[in-house]
Amino acid sequence: MPQADMEAATRKAVAAQRECSERLRLPVEITNSIGMKFTLIPAGEFLMGSRETSKQLNTAFAPYGAKKPVWIKNVPPSRRVRITRPFYLGAHEVTRGQFRRFVDDTGYQTDAEKGDRKGITVIEFVDRETEVRLDPEGSWRKVGFDQTDEHPVVGVSWNDATAFCKWLSDKEGTTYRLPTEAEWEYACRAGSTTRYSGGDDPEDLALTGNVADSTAKAQFPDSKWTIRGSDGYAYTAPVGKFRANKFGLYDMHGNVSEWCADWYDAAYYRESPSEDPAGPATGSHRMYRGGGWIYYLWFCRSADRARNGPAQRSNYLGFRVALVPVESGTHPPNRTKSRP
């Protein structure tokens, strides 16, 4: 996509965000009672999915280690999707500190901390000889590397993420939930149709997200999929350290993958409604998006889709929260207006 066309598309998205704010008398940014910041996502139409085929993507990413079609396969074609209602989406991924507030308030035990299958999946090195293991003592409190309360929470399941949303909804007196896949990709793209919200070049990810880079390669010298640039973090980064997209959302590419609301079904993506697709009614796996700190670069694309069981958890998977519904002339309670 020519740079001028991409800039025009993202300007149009920003203008739609501003127009939505003015028309519905809703602030563009709000902050809730526990300090979570949200940004207004306007209704609109976008091209969901990849504009490139599996073959084209494998060729494009060959310099970064995508030398076999098995790495990038079964890429569904793009299609027009419309989001009919505006909503708010967390500007940042949910942090350890915010998740700790939930646990301290409720005494909640995560899936990793209870039952017969305790622990989390820990990735310690990513290559064809990746060591992926279950740490039976792991949880959101112990993820295999150092984190502060400003880092995104990981080691949480889809079940844990939805329990957090329920607690927050009860606390705030409004509705919080996980975004749908379509909402997530629409918000991530912010008007763009390129591989990433900032363009097609993986090297630009050093400015917009925490992915496998030269910092990671210094720690894992045998890695073959890293960008040449450095984002300064081999593991997770504190939220908001990189450039936001045009909607004001941070870390949509990299840092941690993010649970979405939808069940997974291979056929649904092609057959789903063109307006507000919410995923199939049932399934065995839930969707997640965005890529993470150790991900292959093609898995950090706006269009990439991944899935896991709702009780699964790992040290690269977290979530962000949507705030809905948005109604004309109303605002969520307990919020502080940040930007008109």
C-alpha positions, 0 to 999 in steps of 0.5 A: 500500500503506498505511503500516501494512501495509508496515511489518508486511510488512517487520517480518515479513521482518526476523523471518524473517531473525533466525529463520533466523539462530538456527535455522541458527546463522548470523550475520546479517552476515559479513565476508570476508578482503578486507573485503566485508560480507554479510548473510543473506537468509532463504528465503521467498515474495514477489510478484515483478514490478510490481503496477501496469500500464504505463498506471498507471506512466506516469500516476504518473511523468508529473510526472517526464517519463514522458509517452509510453507508450514510456518504460514499456512491456511491464511483466510482471504480478506473480506469487508466487515462492519462494526455497527456500534462504537465502543471503548477499548483499553488503551493498554493491556491489563497490567499485573497491578490491575489484575492484583486489585481483582485478586485482592478484592475477591480472593480469586484463584486462577486456573493455574493455581487450582485443580489438578492441572496447576501451572502455566506453559513457559516458553524459554526459547523459540526455534524449531528446537523450542523448549516449551514446558509446563511449570507446575509452580507457575502462575500470573505471579511467577512467569519465568522472568521478572515483571513489575505491576506495570507489566502486562499480566500473563499466565492467565486463561480465558476463564480468568480474563472473563472473571476479571471482566465480571468483577470490573463490571460489578465494581463500575456498574457498567459492562466490561468484556473481552473484545470480539476478534472483529472488534480487535482487528478493526481497532488494531488496524485504525484504518490501515490495510497493511501487515501492521498498523504502521505499515508492512515493514517488520523492522518498524515494529521496534517502534510500535511493539515488543517483538523478537528483536536484537535484544532477544537475539543477544539473549538467545543467539540461535534465534533466526526470526528476529528483526535487526532493530532493538525495542530494548526488551527480551521479555515483556515490557511495561505497558505503553512504552511504544508508539500508539496506533492512530486510535491511541492503542498501545502494544497491539503488536507484540508484548503479549497476545490478547484473548478475544471473546470468540470461540474458534471454528475454521469455517466461521471466518469465511461464513460469518455475518458481515456486521458485528461477527461475534464468533460461533455459538460453541467450540473447544478453543477461544481466539487470541490476537496480536503476537507476543514478546517472543513471537515470529514476526508474521504472527504479530500481523493485524490479521493473524489468528491464534487459538487455545483452550479457555483454561490454557495459560502461558507466559506470553498470553494476556488480555485487554478489555472492552467497555460497552455499550456506548450510548449517546450522551452517556458515560461510564460511571467512575470515570475521569475524562482524559481527552475531549 
